[in-house]
Amino acid sequence: MKSLRIVVVDDALFMRTLIKRMLQEVGHELVGEAIKNVQMM
């Protein structure tokens, strides 16, 4: 599977942490995280 570069956006710290771990375990690159979609932009 091709590795993707991903930004995780969620208002809950627990969910961001869980999602980041799951994505990293399957080999994707996390390039950032944000609490709200405005912070991401």
C-alpha beads as a LAMMPS data file, in Angstrom:
LAMMPS data file: protein, C-alpha beads

41 atoms
40 bonds

1 atom types
1 bond types

-500.0 500.0 xlo xhi
-500.0 500.0 ylo yhi
-500.0 500.0 zlo zhi

Masses

1 110.0

Atoms # bond

1 1 1 0.000 0.000 0.000
2 1 1 1.208 3.503 -0.818
3 1 1 2.056 5.699 2.183
4 1 1 -0.063 8.847 2.484
5 1 1 0.785 12.195 4.103
6 1 1 -2.065 12.997 6.497
7 1 1 -3.226 15.820 8.766
8 1 1 -5.435 14.696 11.663
9 1 1 -8.194 17.124 12.709
10 1 1 -10.447 16.416 15.698
11 1 1 -11.468 18.405 18.745
12 1 1 -10.819 15.486 21.135
13 1 1 -7.203 14.812 22.129
14 1 1 -7.997 11.152 22.767
15 1 1 -9.379 10.672 19.243
16 1 1 -6.444 12.502 17.610
17 1 1 -4.015 10.280 19.519
18 1 1 -5.901 7.105 18.611
19 1 1 -6.199 8.018 14.940
20 1 1 -2.518 9.032 14.718
21 1 1 -1.376 5.719 16.207
22 1 1 -3.578 3.696 13.886
23 1 1 -2.349 5.562 10.811
24 1 1 1.310 5.300 11.816
25 1 1 0.965 1.564 12.444
26 1 1 -0.078 1.014 8.839
27 1 1 2.777 3.166 7.525
28 1 1 1.263 6.577 6.802
29 1 1 3.152 9.816 7.458
30 1 1 1.485 12.318 9.794
31 1 1 2.399 15.842 8.788
32 1 1 0.303 17.696 11.355
33 1 1 -2.676 17.864 13.622
34 1 1 -5.257 20.454 14.540
35 1 1 -8.177 20.855 16.901
36 1 1 -10.375 22.726 14.402
37 1 1 -10.407 22.805 10.613
38 1 1 -9.521 26.531 10.656
39 1 1 -6.214 25.744 12.375
40 1 1 -5.383 23.268 9.639
41 1 1 -5.700 25.824 6.865

Bonds

1 1 1 2
2 1 2 3
3 1 3 4
4 1 4 5
5 1 5 6
6 1 6 7
7 1 7 8
8 1 8 9
9 1 9 10
10 1 10 11
11 1 11 12
12 1 12 13
13 1 13 14
14 1 14 15
15 1 15 16
16 1 16 17
17 1 17 18
18 1 18 19
19 1 19 20
20 1 20 21
21 1 21 22
22 1 22 23
23 1 23 24
24 1 24 25
25 1 25 26
26 1 26 27
27 1 27 28
28 1 28 29
29 1 29 30
30 1 30 31
31 1 31 32
32 1 32 33
33 1 33 34
34 1 34 35
35 1 35 36
36 1 36 37
37 1 37 38
38 1 38 39
39 1 39 40
40 1 40 41
